[in-house]
Structures are given as structure tokens and as C-alpha cells.
């Protein structure tokens, strides 16, 4: 679907949405935001359908650029070597040996690859050929909103990163005046630990043989790489959202964000779908200091049910304007095609829902995601197990990834909590 058609569809649904809200308000005398809880069955079904249609348009727009990159990858089937600095002959040889080890289950071939690629002994995992790794990484990004928003860095070991919490001094002085310099303060630090995720795929020998084409990687292995990438991306996003930060990555929902807007006193019995107001949305945005409210990474992250709730909210005052607005046509080609109080938003299904009544539950985060950093350990590795399923002629391919995530500057974010 072209951008112009997509925009036209978005405008039509938005127009119908607002007309339906106005009809509900006129019929009941209630605010439009109550339709999910107090509307008739027919009205609830109508708004559920429109919410689903709007969400589908948003997801198409968010994934379009990534899918185009994946299409380019699919047109380049030759596997490259993960060994940097090697010529094309060695690259082709590495790919052929990796594929041969997968097809034949030859442990000796896999051990030779291991020693040649990493030099760390016979028990280590082999490195995934570059083209297959690119497919996995692209699919990880497609499935992971936090990867699209956050700052991604590659590390080769554990790190301890000092965090600045006080700036050096700046003073107005007279000509020839003196000033006492002061160092910036780095009183705290963040430990980066690459936590390991493993994805296992069991394949029959017939599938493996048929998946390998004459030119290297075939459609079957492309499919395996895509599915591994999706699975890894979703699991990483889960930790990037709700990870505790202790023995696992830190999630945006569980980070120590002190700038909060509370939906209700004490949180008992409150929920966003019935108690959230437009003022709370506005207050959350302005809780973030102005210097962080700039750039494309300043955005909302929230559950789809929260988007549906916010679509029905209006700003206070005589204008009665909706806080959610469709974006202009120019923005449809990259990112979410709408904004909440002028701030783009991204749907993360691991965030708490609009109906959550748990005291302290975070239902939305807004902030500058340049300060949410993802640390990838260099490379994606693989291990092949032809033995466990040998009786059924099956081979298991294990894909290993290591990463960590942290909120580097909590004051660049604000959250809405129940």
C-alpha cells in the first residue's frame, strides 16, 4: 500500500472514530474515554475494530523500512566469513565448511571451524556466517521496538561505565578574573554484563539437505534465520521492558525513573482505562526536562491497550481537542503515523495494560531513548548437536546471543503509574 493510500485510510478511520465518539457522548452525556467501560456491546465492538485497524496501519508504517532492508538481504544469498580481514576465497571456504558441518553433523568439521574462528578450544561455539547473522539481527530489530528506539553499542567484554551526575563549574568573571575549576562528578557507575540468550531449532536431516541450495544458503535456512531472529528479538524486548536489572538486563518499565505521574492516590482500585486524564498525559511530558524533549528519540512507549485509551482522551479547556493526532503524510514512511500530545509513540506489548490495577504498575513511559542503551556482545555464535536426536535423524542448531540494557540517565524519562 502506498503512503498516500495509507494516509487516506488513516484519515478515514480517524474521522469515523471521532464521529462515533461524538455520537456516544451525545447519547450518554459521558466523556468519550468511558466508552470501553460503559458503552453498549455494539459500541465496544465498533471501537475495538477501529482500534485494531489503526494499530495495523501503525505497525505497517513502523516495519516498512525494516522489511525493505530484509528484502535486500534476501537477494544476496552468498554466505560470507565472520573472520575479518580475510579474502573472498577464505570467506567462501568458511561458509562452505559451516554449511557442510550443519548438513553432515560432522563434529570434527565443527571443531576445526571453532579453532579457526575463535582460537579458544574445541568446546567453544562457532561463529555464525555473516549473511545469516545479518538476517538474524534485522529480524531481531523488526520484532523489537526497544532496539528501534534505544542506542545500540557493541562491546567485547564486561564493562563498568561511570555516570556523570554533576557538571563542571561555569562562572561569569571579570577581565583577568580568576575561577576555581571543578571536575565533573562521576559518583555512580553502571555495570554492563552481557547476559546470554539461546535459541534452539531442531531440524530433520531431509529438511537440512533440502534447505541448502547450490549457491550456498537456501530458502529453508533463510526461514530458520528469520524465525530465530524474531524469537530472539521478542525475548530481548521482554527483558528490555520488564527486566529487573539484577542477574538480567534492566527494563524501561522497572528502571529507577523518579519522575512519575500517578493515576490515583495509593493506586488501589485505579486503572488507566477508567481514571487516566488528559492532564496526566500533559504532565508526564513536561515532567521530562526541556533539554531532553528534543530529537527523534523522544517518544512514548506503551501497551496497545493504552494507545486505545489515550485515543479517546481530550485536552482540557474550550477547544476539546484530542490528545492523539494522526501525523502528516511526510512522516508515514518512517515511524509511527500518529502522536500523543505531539510526541510519537511506539507499541510495546510487554508493557502493563490499561486495565492493570496493581499499585505502582507503570503503564506508560515517555522520554529520550538516546539514554536507553543496549549493549550487544560481539557476534552471534552457533553450536550444532547431531547426537541428541540421532535416533530420529534430527539435528539441533543452537544460536547464542549476549546482550545487556540499561537506562543511562533516569532524568531523561517520566512514567505514568497506577
Backbone torsions as a table, in degrees:
resi	resn	phi	psi	omega
1	UNK	NA	133.0	-179.1
2	UNK	-72.3	163.3	179.5
3	UNK	-61.3	-39.0	-178.3
4	UNK	-66.5	-41.0	177.4
5	UNK	-66.1	-38.4	179.9
6	UNK	-65.2	-41.6	178.0
7	UNK	-64.5	-42.1	179.2
8	UNK	-61.5	-42.9	178.1
9	UNK	-62.9	-41.8	179.3
10	UNK	-62.4	-43.2	-179.4
11	UNK	-65.3	-40.0	179.2
12	UNK	-62.8	-47.0	-178.8
13	UNK	-65.3	-40.4	179.3
14	UNK	-62.0	-42.7	179.0
15	UNK	-61.6	-46.4	178.8
16	UNK	-63.1	-39.0	-178.9
17	UNK	-59.9	-48.9	-175.2
18	UNK	-72.5	-35.7	175.5
19	UNK	-63.6	-39.7	179.9
20	UNK	-67.3	-38.6	176.3
21	UNK	-63.6	-42.5	179.6
22	UNK	-63.0	-39.4	178.6
23	UNK	-64.9	-39.4	178.2
24	UNK	-64.2	-44.7	-179.6
25	UNK	-63.3	-40.4	179.5
26	UNK	-67.1	-35.6	-178.2
27	UNK	-73.8	-39.0	-171.2
28	UNK	-106.3	-21.6	-174.1
29	UNK	76.2	8.6	180.0
30	UNK	-99.8	162.4	175.1
31	UNK	-67.6	148.3	-178.7
32	UNK	-61.1	-26.6	-177.8
33	UNK	-66.9	-11.0	-178.1
34	UNK	-92.8	1.2	-172.2
35	UNK	-63.9	-34.7	-179.2
36	UNK	-66.8	-32.4	-176.8
37	UNK	-92.5	-35.0	-170.4
38	UNK	-121.3	0.1	178.7
39	UNK	-72.7	167.2	176.5
40	UNK	-71.1	166.7	178.7
41	UNK	-58.8	-40.0	179.6
42	UNK	-65.1	-41.0	179.5
43	UNK	-66.8	-41.2	178.2
44	UNK	-60.5	-42.6	178.7
45	UNK	-64.2	-40.3	-179.5
46	UNK	-61.4	-47.7	-178.0
47	UNK	-71.3	-31.5	176.2
48	UNK	-63.5	-41.0	178.5
49	UNK	-65.0	-44.8	-179.0
50	UNK	-66.6	-38.5	175.8
51	UNK	-60.4	-42.6	-180.0
52	UNK	-64.6	-40.6	179.2
53	UNK	-64.6	-44.1	179.3
54	UNK	-64.4	-41.5	179.0
55	UNK	-63.1	-39.8	179.7
56	UNK	-61.8	-41.1	178.3
57	UNK	-63.9	-42.6	-179.4
58	UNK	-62.4	-44.9	-178.6
59	UNK	-66.2	-37.2	177.1
60	UNK	-61.4	-42.3	-178.7
61	UNK	-67.4	-40.6	-178.5
62	UNK	-67.5	-34.7	-174.1
63	UNK	-92.7	-9.0	-172.0
64	UNK	-59.2	-49.2	-177.5
65	UNK	-63.0	-40.6	-179.7
66	UNK	-66.6	-40.7	179.3
67	UNK	-64.1	-34.7	177.6
68	UNK	-65.1	-39.4	176.9
69	UNK	-65.7	-38.3	178.2
70	UNK	-63.8	-37.7	179.2
71	UNK	-61.8	-37.6	177.3
72	UNK	-65.3	-39.2	178.4
73	UNK	-63.2	-38.9	-177.7
74	UNK	-63.8	-24.3	-179.9
75	UNK	-84.9	2.0	179.7
76	UNK	-122.7	80.7	-170.1
77	UNK	-79.2	-10.1	-174.0
78	UNK	-77.6	127.3	177.2
79	UNK	-76.9	137.7	178.7
80	UNK	-107.2	163.2	179.0
81	UNK	-77.3	148.1	172.7
82	UNK	-85.9	-3.5	-177.9
83	UNK	-85.8	110.0	-174.4
84	UNK	-68.9	149.0	175.3
85	UNK	81.2	5.6	-178.7
86	UNK	-97.2	153.1	179.3
87	UNK	-76.5	175.5	-175.9
88	UNK	-64.7	-32.5	179.8
89	UNK	-62.8	-44.8	179.4
90	UNK	-69.9	-34.3	178.3
91	UNK	-62.9	-47.1	178.3
92	UNK	-62.7	-39.4	-178.6
93	UNK	-65.3	-43.0	179.0
94	UNK	-60.6	-44.8	-179.0
95	UNK	-62.5	-43.4	-179.8
96	UNK	-63.1	-40.5	-179.1
97	UNK	-68.8	-38.5	178.3
98	UNK	-63.2	-46.2	180.0
99	UNK	-64.8	-40.8	179.3
100	UNK	-62.3	-39.4	178.2
101	UNK	-63.7	-36.9	178.6
102	UNK	-69.2	-42.9	-176.9
103	UNK	-69.0	-43.8	-172.8
104	UNK	-92.9	-15.5	-174.3
105	UNK	66.8	26.7	-175.8
106	UNK	-76.6	105.1	-178.0
107	UNK	-62.9	-37.7	-179.2
108	UNK	-64.4	-39.8	177.8
109	UNK	-63.5	-39.8	179.1
110	UNK	-66.2	-38.7	179.1
111	UNK	-66.8	-37.5	177.8
112	UNK	-62.9	-42.2	177.0
113	UNK	-61.8	-41.5	-178.5
114	UNK	-60.9	-49.0	-178.3
115	UNK	-64.6	-38.7	-178.3
116	UNK	-72.8	-34.0	-174.4
117	UNK	-85.2	-39.9	-173.3
118	UNK	-117.7	-24.0	178.9
119	UNK	66.4	26.1	-175.8
120	UNK	-117.5	18.6	173.1
121	UNK	109.7	175.4	-172.1
122	UNK	-79.5	-16.4	-175.0
123	UNK	-94.1	-6.7	-177.1
124	UNK	-77.0	162.8	178.1
125	UNK	-80.4	153.1	175.7
126	UNK	-86.2	157.6	-179.8
127	UNK	-83.1	136.6	178.8
128	UNK	-70.4	135.1	176.0
129	UNK	-54.4	147.3	-168.5
130	UNK	-56.8	-45.3	-174.8
131	UNK	-65.5	-38.3	176.3
132	UNK	-67.1	-38.5	177.7
133	UNK	-63.4	-40.2	179.3
134	UNK	-61.2	-41.1	177.1
135	UNK	-60.5	-45.0	-178.9
136	UNK	-62.7	-45.7	-177.7
137	UNK	-64.4	-42.0	179.5
138	UNK	-63.8	-41.1	178.1
139	UNK	-67.8	-36.5	174.8
140	UNK	-57.5	-43.1	-178.1
141	UNK	-70.1	-36.9	178.3
142	UNK	-59.9	-41.1	-174.7
143	UNK	-84.7	-4.5	-166.9
144	UNK	-127.4	103.1	179.1
145	UNK	-62.3	-38.2	-177.2
146	UNK	-63.9	-33.1	176.3
147	UNK	-68.4	-33.4	178.4
148	UNK	-68.9	-32.0	-175.5
149	UNK	-94.1	-42.0	-171.7
150	UNK	-74.7	169.4	175.3
151	UNK	-88.7	124.0	-175.7
152	UNK	-105.3	125.7	178.2
153	UNK	-122.7	153.3	176.3
154	UNK	-109.9	129.3	179.6
155	UNK	-123.9	158.4	179.9
156	UNK	-113.2	4.5	179.8
157	UNK	-166.3	177.1	173.2
158	UNK	-64.2	150.4	-179.1
159	UNK	-136.1	150.0	167.6
160	UNK	-119.0	116.5	-173.6
161	UNK	-108.1	117.2	175.8
162	UNK	-70.1	140.5	-177.9
163	UNK	-113.0	124.7	-179.1
164	UNK	-73.4	128.9	176.9
165	UNK	-126.4	9.7	172.1
166	UNK	-155.4	137.3	-177.9
167	UNK	-85.9	159.0	171.6
168	UNK	-65.4	162.9	-174.2
169	UNK	-80.8	145.0	174.5
170	UNK	-131.4	130.9	-175.4
171	UNK	-137.6	152.0	171.3
172	UNK	-87.8	123.6	-177.2
173	UNK	-129.6	155.3	175.1
174	UNK	-75.8	166.0	177.2
175	UNK	-57.3	133.2	-176.5
176	UNK	66.5	11.0	177.9
177	UNK	-72.5	164.6	-178.2
178	UNK	-109.9	156.5	176.8
179	UNK	-143.1	142.4	176.9
180	UNK	-93.5	112.1	-178.6
181	UNK	-68.5	152.0	177.5
182	UNK	-136.3	138.0	178.0
183	UNK	-75.8	150.4	170.5
184	UNK	-63.4	150.8	-177.2
185	UNK	-95.2	130.1	175.9
186	UNK	-122.1	69.6	-173.5
187	UNK	-79.6	-17.6	-178.6
188	UNK	-125.5	164.8	178.3
189	UNK	-145.7	158.5	178.6
190	UNK	-118.6	127.9	177.7
191	UNK	-90.9	125.5	179.1
192	UNK	-102.9	118.0	-178.2
193	UNK	-123.0	114.6	179.3
194	UNK	-70.0	105.1	178.5
195	UNK	-83.0	144.6	-171.8
196	UNK	-96.8	132.5	169.0
197	UNK	-115.1	143.9	177.5
198	UNK	-129.1	135.4	176.7
199	UNK	-116.7	128.4	-176.9
200	UNK	-115.1	131.8	177.8
201	UNK	-126.4	120.0	177.1
202	UNK	-98.5	127.7	-176.1
203	UNK	-128.7	143.6	174.0
204	UNK	-72.5	156.1	179.9
205	UNK	-63.4	-35.2	178.7
206	UNK	-63.6	-41.4	179.4
207	UNK	-62.8	-43.3	-178.4
208	UNK	-62.7	-45.8	-178.9
209	UNK	-63.1	-40.7	-179.5
210	UNK	-73.3	-24.4	-177.3
211	UNK	-75.6	-20.4	-177.7
212	UNK	-89.6	118.6	177.3
213	UNK	-90.4	171.2	-178.1
214	UNK	-64.4	-28.5	-177.7
215	UNK	-90.5	10.5	-179.0
216	UNK	121.7	-119.1	-178.2
217	UNK	-76.5	135.7	-179.7
218	UNK	-105.8	-178.8	-178.1
219	UNK	-59.1	-33.3	-179.5
220	UNK	-63.7	-43.8	178.7
221	UNK	-73.4	-28.8	172.6
222	UNK	-61.7	-42.0	179.1
223	UNK	-63.0	-43.5	179.0
224	UNK	-62.5	-44.7	179.8
225	UNK	-61.8	-42.1	179.2
226	UNK	-61.5	-46.8	-177.1
227	UNK	-68.8	-37.3	175.2
228	UNK	-62.3	-44.1	179.7
229	UNK	-61.8	-41.8	178.5
230	UNK	-63.9	-44.4	-179.3
231	UNK	-63.7	-45.0	179.5
232	UNK	-64.3	-44.0	-178.3
233	UNK	-60.6	-42.3	179.6
234	UNK	-67.3	-42.0	179.8
235	UNK	-67.6	-38.9	176.5
236	UNK	-63.2	-42.3	179.5
237	UNK	-62.5	-35.9	177.2
238	UNK	-58.2	-47.3	179.4
239	UNK	-70.6	-36.1	177.8
240	UNK	-66.4	-15.1	180.0
241	UNK	-100.5	-49.7	-172.5
242	UNK	-119.8	8.8	179.0
243	UNK	-62.1	142.0	-174.0
244	UNK	-77.4	-21.2	-174.9
245	UNK	83.0	-4.3	176.4
246	UNK	-116.9	111.6	-175.6
247	UNK	66.2	14.0	175.5
248	UNK	-163.2	163.5	-179.7
249	UNK	-58.5	158.9	178.7
250	UNK	-90.6	131.9	-179.9
251	UNK	-97.6	154.8	-179.1
252	UNK	-65.4	-29.5	-178.1
253	UNK	-76.5	-27.9	-175.2
254	UNK	-106.5	2.1	-179.5
255	UNK	-69.5	162.6	-177.5
256	UNK	-82.1	69.2	177.2
257	UNK	-91.6	112.8	-173.7
258	UNK	-89.9	-16.3	179.0
259	UNK	-85.9	102.7	-173.6
260	UNK	-129.8	154.9	171.0
261	UNK	-119.4	121.9	-176.5
262	UNK	-94.7	130.8	-179.9
263	UNK	-70.1	-36.3	-179.8
264	UNK	-149.8	156.2	-180.0
265	UNK	-64.6	121.1	178.6
266	UNK	76.0	-16.7	176.7
267	UNK	79.1	-9.4	-174.2
268	UNK	-67.9	121.9	174.7
269	UNK	76.1	1.5	179.7
270	UNK	-91.1	153.3	176.7
271	UNK	-153.1	148.8	-176.0
272	UNK	-63.2	-34.4	-175.0
273	UNK	-68.9	-15.8	179.0
274	UNK	-120.0	-23.1	-172.0
275	UNK	-117.5	-8.1	178.9
276	UNK	-69.2	139.3	177.6
277	UNK	-122.8	163.0	176.8
278	UNK	-62.4	-34.7	179.1
279	UNK	-61.3	-35.7	179.9
280	UNK	-65.5	-39.9	177.2
281	UNK	-60.9	-47.2	-179.7
282	UNK	-63.2	-43.9	-179.4
283	UNK	-62.7	-37.2	-179.7
284	UNK	-64.3	-43.9	179.5
285	UNK	-61.6	-43.9	-176.5
286	UNK	-81.1	-5.5	172.1
287	UNK	-72.9	-21.2	176.2
288	UNK	-82.4	126.3	-179.7
289	UNK	-55.1	146.3	-174.2
290	UNK	-55.5	-34.2	-176.6
291	UNK	-65.4	-18.0	178.8
292	UNK	-99.4	-4.7	-177.0
293	UNK	-92.8	40.7	-179.7
294	UNK	-131.2	160.1	174.8
295	UNK	86.7	163.7	-176.2
296	UNK	-69.4	-15.0	-178.3
297	UNK	-89.8	1.4	174.2
298	UNK	-83.1	113.7	-169.4
299	UNK	-157.5	165.8	170.7
300	UNK	-92.7	146.0	166.5
301	UNK	-127.1	124.5	-175.1
302	UNK	-161.3	163.8	-179.4
303	UNK	-72.8	154.3	-179.4
304	UNK	-58.7	-35.6	179.6
305	UNK	-66.6	-29.3	175.5
306	UNK	-69.8	-37.7	176.7
307	UNK	-61.0	-44.0	179.2
308	UNK	-60.7	-40.1	178.8
309	UNK	-66.1	-44.8	-176.5
310	UNK	-69.0	-29.8	177.9
311	UNK	-58.8	-23.0	-176.9
312	UNK	-95.8	-1.1	-178.2
313	UNK	-88.0	146.0	175.5
314	UNK	-118.5	151.6	174.6
315	UNK	-71.8	157.2	179.1
316	UNK	-73.6	177.1	178.2
317	UNK	89.3	-174.4	-173.2
318	UNK	-74.3	-24.8	-174.4
319	UNK	-68.1	-38.1	-179.5
320	UNK	60.8	31.9	-178.3
321	UNK	-75.1	147.2	176.6
322	UNK	-72.5	141.5	178.1
323	UNK	-72.4	-30.1	176.9
324	UNK	-90.2	133.1	179.6
325	UNK	-134.7	142.5	172.5
326	UNK	-69.4	149.1	-178.9
327	UNK	-81.4	168.7	174.9
328	UNK	-72.8	163.7	-176.0
329	UNK	-58.8	-34.6	-175.0
330	UNK	-62.3	-25.6	-175.2
331	UNK	-92.2	-3.5	-176.9
332	UNK	-66.0	-27.5	-175.1
333	UNK	-77.6	-10.0	-179.9
334	UNK	-153.5	104.8	176.6
335	UNK	105.0	-176.2	-176.2
336	UNK	-68.1	136.1	-177.3
337	UNK	-86.2	32.6	178.8
338	UNK	-160.8	170.1	-178.4
339	UNK	-144.2	149.2	175.5
340	UNK	-109.3	112.4	-175.3
341	UNK	53.9	40.8	177.3
342	UNK	79.7	1.6	-177.7
343	UNK	-109.9	127.1	179.3
344	UNK	-62.7	154.9	-177.8
345	UNK	-132.5	156.1	-179.6
346	UNK	-132.7	136.0	-175.7
347	UNK	-88.0	126.0	179.3
348	UNK	-128.2	110.6	-172.9
349	UNK	-76.1	-1.4	175.1
350	UNK	-93.7	-6.3	174.7
351	UNK	-71.8	159.5	176.8
352	UNK	-64.1	149.7	-177.1
353	UNK	-82.9	169.0	-179.9
354	UNK	-69.2	-16.8	-178.9
355	UNK	-96.4	2.0	-178.2
356	UNK	-67.5	129.3	178.9
357	UNK	-112.3	11.5	-179.9
358	UNK	-68.7	126.4	-179.4
359	UNK	-57.5	123.5	178.3
360	UNK	88.6	-0.3	-179.7
361	UNK	-65.7	130.7	178.6
362	UNK	-84.1	121.3	-177.7
363	UNK	-108.6	-9.1	176.5
364	UNK	-162.6	145.2	174.8
365	UNK	-129.4	134.3	174.5
366	UNK	-126.3	138.6	-179.2
367	UNK	171.5	-175.4	-179.1
368	UNK	-95.4	105.2	-172.9
369	UNK	-79.2	4.9	165.2
370	UNK	-63.1	-20.6	-178.8
371	UNK	-100.8	13.2	167.1
372	UNK	-109.1	110.4	-171.0
373	UNK	-110.8	137.4	178.7
374	UNK	-112.2	129.3	-177.0
375	UNK	-113.7	113.1	177.9
376	UNK	-97.8	128.8	172.5
377	UNK	-70.6	138.3	-174.0
378	UNK	-52.2	125.8	170.6
379	UNK	79.1	158.1	173.2
380	UNK	-115.1	130.5	-175.9
381	UNK	-113.2	164.5	-177.0
382	UNK	-137.3	154.4	169.7
383	UNK	-136.7	143.8	-178.2
384	UNK	-116.6	127.3	179.6
385	UNK	-116.4	98.7	178.9
386	UNK	-90.4	1.1	-169.8
387	UNK	-97.9	-45.2	-173.0
388	UNK	-57.4	-36.8	-179.5
389	UNK	-107.7	22.0	-174.8
390	UNK	-61.4	-33.2	-179.1
391	UNK	-63.3	-26.5	177.8
392	UNK	-107.1	14.7	178.7
393	UNK	58.2	45.8	-178.4
394	UNK	-122.0	147.1	177.0
395	UNK	-124.2	139.7	178.1
396	UNK	-109.2	127.6	175.9
397	UNK	-102.7	123.2	177.0
398	UNK	-104.1	129.7	175.8
399	UNK	-111.7	124.6	-177.6
400	UNK	-110.5	133.2	172.0
401	UNK	-131.6	150.1	178.8
402	UNK	-131.8	134.3	-177.9
403	UNK	-157.2	167.4	171.9
404	UNK	-146.0	161.9	177.4
405	UNK	-146.0	147.0	-178.3
406	UNK	-151.0	146.6	164.8
407	UNK	-82.0	113.3	-173.7
408	UNK	-82.9	-25.5	-177.6
409	UNK	-143.3	90.9	-175.4
410	UNK	-57.3	-31.1	-178.1
411	UNK	-69.2	-8.1	176.3
412	UNK	-84.4	5.1	-176.7
413	UNK	-133.0	158.4	169.7
414	UNK	-140.4	152.1	-178.5
415	UNK	-129.3	155.4	171.7
416	UNK	-106.6	125.9	-175.8
417	UNK	-124.6	154.0	178.5
418	UNK	-80.0	NA	NA
